[in-house]
Amino acid sequence: MSPIIRVEKVSKKFRIYSDKGTTLKERLLFKKRRTYKEQIVLNNISFTVEKGEAVGLIGQNGCGKSTTLKLLSRIMYPEQGSIEVLGRVSSLIELGAGFHPDMSGRENIFINASIFGLTRKEIEERLNAIIEFSELQNYIDNPVRTYSSGMYMRLAFSVAIHVSADVLLIDEILAVGDSNFQEKCFQKLKELNKNGLTIVLVSHDLGSVLNLCERALWLEQGMIYENSNQVQYVIDRYMEYMEKRKNKLIGEE
């Protein structure tokens, strides 16, 4: 059986401007300000994910975890290499992405679910389940600009798990909100994963990675440092690495 996600020799870089200028006038008059350097975020990485796997991406800030997730969701594209993701993809990458602040929670359910490919009839059939899981019954007709970050997360997560996706991409969003709802989310993710949902999770919460994922992929300086089904082993190595790095920085001070 072919993997549901295939990443082959993928590289991604960004331009980092010293001072890009904010207006057209500034850009025309001060061209020297537009000098930049290219920063390689991902450097020739390759990996696959099988259907029904739950994979955790770990690593320090700037290592390329979130960029990898955005490439998988086709928010951005690589300079080199190829990415193949089979089936319907649902993502929780940026809090409130796809929500219109002046529309109600109910209206945003229709907008967000349609982005994931559901028809209006399919959304109507799942509407009550989405609202019930989010526990936002008393606020669902209020504009989402009045929502707290935790309420945003509840609504976004509830939509994402009810679109019958084949692949779910999650980037740190579950760190928002109260502990009871977080636990509810993780239990639901375990249930969906058991029933065949493929999950790719980016998180600094190593306990969540250990609790949910059956494989850990450690990124360091845009390259894959470890990729193993021994999740605890990868986490232990990563923690040892970070401890050595911290001690080295303290010694340099």
Salt bridges, closest charged atoms under 4 A:
GLU8 OE2 - ARG6 NH1 3.61
ASP19 OD2 - ARG33 NE 3.54
GLU38 OE1 - LYS13 NZ 3.27
GLU53 OE2 - ARG215 NE 2.87
GLU79 OE2 - LYS12 NZ 3.72
GLU94 OE2 - LYS70 NZ 3.32
ASP102 OD1 - ARG145 NE 2.92
GLU124 OE2 - ARG120 NE 3.35
GLU135 OE1 - ARG154 NH1 2.78
GLU135 OE2 - LYS184 NZ 2.85
ASP141 OD1 - ARG106 NE 2.79
ASP178 OD2 - ARG154 NH2 2.49
GLU191 OE2 - LYS188 NZ 3.52
GLU226 OE2 - ARG237 NH1 2.18
GLU243 OE1 - LYS246 NZ 3.64
